[in-house]
Every structure is written in C-alpha cells, then in structure tokens.
C-alpha cells in the first residue's frame, strides 16, 4: 500500500510540474521529424498482462519494424532530438502516466517485450509476479546497454545470451530485497546517474 501511495504521489505531482516541459518537448519532437509525439509499445506487465508503455518518440516512424533493440547511441533510426532525449532519459518521463494508471510502479523490473518474456525459464518468470517499474537495479547496471550492443553481428542474440540473464538475476534480487527504502535508494541512484552525464 505504501508503495502505491508513493507511486501516486510522485507520478501525480510529477506530471503536473512537468506538464509545461512536456509541451516543450512535444513541440520540439514535431519540429524535428514527422510522426506522433508519443511512442506506445506493448510490454508485459504483472502476471503476464500486456499493456501499452508510454515514451516520447525518439525514432523515425516504423523504425521498430526492423529490430526491437536499439544498437549504439547513434543508431541511424534515432532522430536528432531523440538522441538527446535518450541520453538524458527524458524519453522515459511519460511512463509517469503508466505509474499513475497503475500499470507500472516507479521502481520495479523493467517491462520486456513478450518475445523475450516467452524465453524466461521457471525461475526467471517470477520477475513478472510484481509490477514493472521505470527504474531498477538492472537499469542502473545496464545504463549504457545501447553501447554494449553496438558492433555486435547479432545484437538480439547477444542480448538474449549475455545481457538478459544478468538483468533477470538483478530483477530477482530486487524482488527479494524490495522495500520502501530500497526503492528510494534506487530512485536517487538513477537521478544521480542522469545528472552525472551532464
């Protein structure tokens, strides 16, 4: 209950305070490239339920039809503005809408695409027993995931074999350790990493 109260408080206040900033970002996105402001992608939530995850659009329209993974910070499918939105994680801010709606939490395992969740073993599938979040241990550990995938001949295979198992282990660790204090530490660590990039 305390976690949900924190989610509602932070997402509600955050969306109100960030509304003028959201309008500015929306205007810049529309100036930079053709397409919608938001990118809605189907992800797997708690209990395997599918939901639409909100992000500011950072790629050209239909760019995700080629591959589900972004490779490198300068993936040619990423728009000029999208590069900076991704670099400072601004593209993730609309997920406060998901938190307010209750499909996500501020902290929890990052929601995956169904094609990857279908590969989970009996232990890893425990990750979807909790509500997914905007940030978690894995988000911090793999903050430069795009760079790790750059130059790989088969980035999706590399992700499945090398990155996904480590992420899931960190997700399971979070589920074991989760508490209000753990969530606060993860949020503060995430914010610190974003500002450190500047």
C-alpha positions as CSV (number, residue, x, y, z in Angstrom):
1,X,0.0,0.0,0.0
2,X,2.8,2.4,0.9
3,X,4.5,1.7,-2.5
4,X,1.3,2.6,-4.3
5,X,0.8,5.8,-2.3
6,X,4.4,6.8,-3.2
7,X,3.7,6.0,-6.9
8,X,0.5,8.0,-6.9
9,X,2.1,11.0,-5.1
10,X,5.2,11.2,-7.2
11,X,3.6,10.5,-10.6
12,X,0.7,12.9,-9.9
13,X,2.8,15.7,-8.7
14,X,5.5,15.0,-11.3
15,X,3.1,15.1,-14.2
16,X,1.6,18.4,-13.0
17,X,5.0,20.0,-12.6
18,X,6.4,18.6,-15.8
19,X,3.4,19.5,-18.0
20,X,5.0,22.7,-19.4
21,X,8.2,20.8,-20.0
22,X,6.2,18.0,-21.8
23,X,4.6,20.6,-24.0
24,X,8.0,22.0,-25.0
25,X,9.4,18.5,-25.7
26,X,6.3,17.7,-27.8
27,X,6.8,20.9,-29.8
28,X,10.5,20.1,-30.4
29,X,9.7,16.5,-31.4
30,X,7.1,17.7,-34.0
31,X,9.6,20.2,-35.4
32,X,12.3,17.6,-35.7
33,X,10.5,14.8,-37.5
34,X,7.3,13.6,-38.9
35,X,5.2,11.4,-36.6
36,X,3.4,11.2,-33.3
37,X,4.8,12.7,-30.0
38,X,4.4,9.5,-28.0
39,X,5.6,6.1,-28.9
40,X,3.4,3.4,-27.4
41,X,4.9,-0.1,-27.2
42,X,3.2,-3.3,-25.9
43,X,5.1,-4.7,-22.9
44,X,4.4,-7.5,-20.4
45,X,3.2,-6.4,-17.0
46,X,2.4,-8.0,-13.7
47,X,1.0,-11.5,-14.1
48,X,1.8,-11.5,-17.8
49,X,-0.8,-8.9,-18.6
50,X,0.0,-6.8,-21.7
51,X,-0.1,-3.0,-21.5
52,X,1.0,0.0,-23.6
53,X,4.2,1.7,-22.3
54,X,4.4,5.4,-22.9
55,X,7.6,7.1,-24.2
56,X,8.4,10.2,-26.1
57,X,9.1,9.2,-29.7
58,X,12.8,9.2,-30.4
59,X,12.9,7.2,-33.6
60,X,11.6,7.6,-37.1
61,X,8.1,6.3,-37.8
62,X,8.1,2.5,-38.3
63,X,11.8,2.2,-37.3
64,X,10.9,-0.5,-34.8
65,X,9.8,-2.8,-37.6
66,X,13.4,-3.6,-38.4
67,X,14.6,-4.7,-34.9
68,X,13.3,-4.5,-31.4
69,X,16.6,-3.4,-30.0
70,X,18.4,-0.1,-30.4
71,X,22.1,-0.6,-31.3
72,X,24.5,2.2,-30.3
73,X,23.8,5.8,-29.2
74,X,23.9,6.9,-32.8
75,X,21.6,4.2,-34.3
76,X,20.6,5.8,-37.6
77,X,16.9,5.2,-36.9
78,X,17.1,7.7,-33.9
79,X,16.1,11.3,-34.7
80,X,18.3,14.2,-33.9
81,X,16.2,15.3,-30.9
82,X,15.7,11.6,-30.0
83,X,19.5,11.2,-29.4
84,X,19.4,13.8,-26.6
85,X,16.0,12.6,-25.2
86,X,17.6,9.1,-24.8
87,X,20.9,10.3,-23.5
88,X,19.3,12.1,-20.5
89,X,16.4,9.5,-20.2
90,X,13.9,12.3,-20.9
91,X,12.1,9.9,-23.3
92,X,11.2,7.7,-20.2
93,X,9.3,10.5,-18.4
94,X,5.9,9.8,-19.9
95,X,6.0,6.5,-18.1
96,X,4.8,8.5,-15.1
97,X,1.4,8.2,-16.9
98,X,1.8,4.4,-16.7
99,X,2.6,4.7,-13.0
100,X,-0.5,6.9,-12.4
101,X,-2.7,4.4,-14.3
102,X,-1.3,1.6,-12.2
103,X,0.3,-0.5,-14.9
104,X,3.7,0.4,-13.7
105,X,5.5,1.5,-10.5
106,X,8.3,3.9,-10.0
107,X,10.7,1.1,-9.1
108,X,10.5,-2.5,-10.4
109,X,11.8,-4.8,-13.1
110,X,11.8,-3.0,-16.4
111,X,8.9,-4.4,-18.6
112,X,10.0,-6.5,-21.5
113,X,8.6,-7.4,-24.9
114,X,6.6,-10.6,-25.0
115,X,9.0,-12.2,-27.4
116,X,11.7,-12.0,-24.7
117,X,9.4,-12.9,-21.8
118,X,8.5,-16.1,-23.7
119,X,12.1,-17.2,-23.3
120,X,12.2,-17.0,-19.5
121,X,12.8,-20.2,-17.5
122,X,10.7,-21.2,-14.5
123,X,12.8,-19.1,-12.1
124,X,13.1,-16.0,-14.3
125,X,9.4,-15.9,-14.9
126,X,9.0,-14.8,-11.2
127,X,10.0,-11.4,-12.4
128,X,6.5,-10.8,-13.8
129,X,5.0,-11.6,-10.4
130,X,5.5,-7.9,-9.4
131,X,4.6,-4.7,-11.1
132,X,7.2,-3.5,-13.6
133,X,8.9,-0.1,-13.0
134,X,10.6,2.9,-14.6
135,X,13.9,2.0,-13.0
136,X,15.6,-0.8,-11.1
137,X,19.0,-2.4,-10.4
138,X,19.3,-3.6,-14.0
139,X,18.5,-0.1,-15.4
140,X,21.4,1.3,-13.4
141,X,23.8,-1.6,-14.2
142,X,23.0,-1.5,-17.9
143,X,22.5,2.2,-18.4
144,X,24.8,2.0,-21.4
145,X,23.1,-1.0,-22.9
146,X,23.0,0.5,-26.4
147,X,26.7,0.9,-26.5
148,X,27.2,-2.7,-25.3
149,X,25.2,-3.9,-28.3
150,X,26.9,-1.6,-30.8
151,X,29.1,-3.6,-33.3
152,X,27.6,-7.0,-32.4
153,X,26.9,-9.1,-35.5
154,X,23.6,-10.3,-34.0
155,X,22.6,-7.8,-31.2
156,X,19.4,-9.6,-30.4
157,X,21.2,-12.9,-29.8
158,X,23.9,-11.2,-27.8
159,X,21.1,-9.5,-25.7
160,X,19.4,-12.8,-25.0
161,X,22.5,-14.8,-24.2
162,X,24.7,-12.2,-22.3
163,X,22.6,-9.3,-21.1
164,X,19.1,-10.6,-20.4
165,X,20.2,-13.3,-17.9
166,X,22.1,-10.8,-15.8
167,X,19.2,-8.3,-15.9
168,X,16.8,-11.0,-14.7
169,X,19.1,-12.0,-11.9
170,X,19.2,-8.4,-10.7
171,X,15.4,-8.3,-11.1
172,X,15.0,-11.3,-8.8
173,X,17.4,-9.7,-6.4
174,X,15.2,-6.7,-6.3
175,X,12.1,-8.8,-5.6
176,X,13.9,-10.4,-2.6
177,X,15.1,-7.1,-1.2
178,X,12.2,-4.8,-2.2
179,X,11.2,-2.2,0.5
180,X,10.4,1.5,0.5
181,X,14.0,2.3,1.5
182,X,15.3,0.1,-1.4
183,X,13.0,2.0,-3.8
184,X,14.2,5.3,-2.6
185,X,17.8,4.4,-2.9
186,X,17.3,3.1,-6.5
187,X,15.4,6.3,-7.4
188,X,18.2,8.5,-6.0
189,X,20.9,6.4,-7.7
190,X,19.0,6.8,-11.1
191,X,18.7,10.5,-10.7
192,X,22.4,10.9,-9.8
193,X,23.5,8.9,-12.8
194,X,21.3,11.0,-15.2
195,X,22.7,14.3,-13.8
196,X,26.3,12.9,-13.8
197,X,26.0,12.6,-17.6
198,X,25.7,16.3,-17.9
